[in-house]
Amino acid sequence: MFFGGIAGKEEEILENFQKLKVEFTMLNDNISADENWLAGDKLSAADIAIYPVVRFVEKLAAQEDVSKLNLDILPIQEKYPKLGNLVQKIDEMPNVESLYPPDWR
């Protein structure tokens, strides 16, 4: 997907994104509306761990050839609002943007 294209891998990509959607739904459903974090009322290792996964999935799903597969996972903020809010809260923290590779922003 990043290298070599997706030709011949379409079904595998669709299957894997379906699994991701199940996991994202579970994560979204487990975020308390009043706490906004995965493991309580404060940022935790769980939040830090899921953050790059969500951003990586967004990056993959937005690629031109992959986006044509109609994965129905983007935008994260709309499909998984509590998970999207968690990611946004981390995005707003000091120096988070400096952690991204230069071509990701």
LUMMARGU-994353 format. One record per residue (C-alpha): residue number from 1; x, y, z. Coordinates in steps of 0.1 Angstrom, whole numbers. Layout:
<pts>
PT  pos      X      Y      Z
PT  NUM      X      Y      Z
...
</pts>
This chain:
<pts>
PT  pos      X      Y      Z
PT    1      0      0      0
PT    2     28     24      8
PT    3     51      5    -15
PT    4     41    -15    -46
PT    5      4     -7    -48
PT    6    -26    -28    -39
PT    7    -32    -47    -71
PT    8    -42    -83    -61
PT    9    -45    -74    -25
PT   10    -79    -57    -25
PT   11    -99    -85     -8
PT   12    -72    -89     19
PT   13    -73    -51     25
PT   14   -111    -51     27
PT   15   -111    -80     52
PT   16    -84    -63     74
PT   17   -102    -30     74
PT   18   -134    -48     84
PT   19   -115    -62    114
PT   20   -102    -27    122
PT   21   -137    -13    121
PT   22   -148    -39    147
PT   23   -119    -29    169
PT   24   -125      9    165
PT   25   -162      4    173
PT   26   -153    -15    205
PT   27   -127     12    215
PT   28   -152     39    207
PT   29   -179     22    227
PT   30   -156     18    257
PT   31   -147     55    260
PT   32   -169     70    287
PT   33   -187    101    274
PT   34   -178    120    306
PT   35   -142    108    308
PT   36   -130    109    272
PT   37   -101     85    277
PT   38    -98     47    273
PT   39    -88     40    309
PT   40   -105     66    330
PT   41   -105    103    335
PT   42    -68    109    326
PT   43    -45    103    297
PT   44    -30     68    300
PT   45     -7     44    282
PT   46    -38     30    264
PT   47    -45     63    248
PT   48     -9     69    239
PT   49     -8     34    223
PT   50    -39     37    202
PT   51    -31     72    189
PT   52     -5     62    163
PT   53    -26     33    152
PT   54    -56     55    145
PT   55    -34     80    126
PT   56    -17     53    106
PT   57    -51     38     96
PT   58    -62     73     85
PT   59    -31     76     64
PT   60    -36     42     48
PT   61    -73     47     42
PT   62    -68     81     26
PT   63    -43     69      0
PT   64    -58     73    -35
PT   65    -57     36    -45
PT   66    -70     24    -11
PT   67    -97     50     -8
PT   68   -113     36    -40
PT   69   -121      4    -21
PT   70   -149     21     -2
PT   71   -136     11     32
PT   72   -162     32     51
PT   73   -138     40     79
PT   74   -132     77     73
PT   75   -136    102     87
PT   76   -127     88    120
PT   77   -142    117    138
PT   78   -176    110    123
PT   79   -175     72    123
PT   80   -161     68    158
PT   81   -168    102    175
PT   82   -154     94    210
PT   83   -123     78    195
PT   84   -119    108    172
PT   85   -122    132    202
PT   86    -95    112    220
PT   87    -72    116    190
PT   88    -81    153    187
PT   89    -73    159    224
PT   90    -39    143    219
PT   91    -33    163    188
PT   92    -39    195    208
PT   93    -12    186    233
PT   94     21    205    232
PT   95     47    192    208
PT   96     26    163    194
PT   97     29    176    159
PT   98     67    174    161
PT   99     64    137    164
PT  100     49    132    129
PT  101     71    124     99
PT  102     75    155     78
PT  103     53    142     50
PT  104     24    132     72
PT  105     10    167     79
</pts>
